[in-house]
Amino acid sequence: MTSFYDRTILPWFLNAACGSRPIMKQRAKVVPLAAGRVLELGIGSGLNLPFYDPATVTSVHGVDPSPELRGLAEAAPRPEGLDVSVEDGVAEALPFEDHAFDSVVCTFTLCSVHSPPAALHEARRVLKPGGRLFFCEHGLAPDAGVARWQGRIEPIWKRLAGGCHLTRPVILTITEGGFAVEYSGSMYLPSTPRIAGWSEWGVATAR
């Protein structure tokens, strides 16, 4: 059973934090690249929906374990004509058949899943041959001083931010999860504390 905080405060906190201008600019770098039948891991409050192009996207299927966030996603703005369905589910055990999707979108999700390797295994399973993973995440900073502070703060951060980790290495996690990265970029997000502001994004295909 979820707590009062998880039900009433956390969804709105996550929607505000993950909808900040620097993070929305990061979403805009990868989400419009998705095409065909799209699966979004951890759709959250639906902040990616405005960036999908109905001319190239057949449908968007989002999963999230939080009923409160799914409710926000159902009501989130999106382009006219975009076919969207939001389902209860976790990234580690997706309720879809093998090879069901052309694209998998994963933005600011690997930080909070229980098992990134399991989530990426499932992403590979549901992708069609030649399908692509479009990712944008925050994680372990390359600077030793920042990384040390991330490790110190992470135990408290996880409790306040719905299980979000600060110290998961993004690209390494994706490559160890069975993907080959075609393109990637990285930066500290502006106007964001460095402990939470190291972002890596890109496109990958299953090996």
Secondary structure by P-SEA (a helix, b strand, c coil): cccccccccaaaaaaaaaacaaaaaaaaacccccccbbbbccccccccccccccccccbbbbbbccaaaaaaaaaccccccbbbbbbbbcccccccccccccbbbbcccccccccaaaaaaaaaaaccccbbbbbccccccccaaaaaaaaaaaaaaaaacccccccccaaaaaaaacccccccccccccccccccccccccccccc
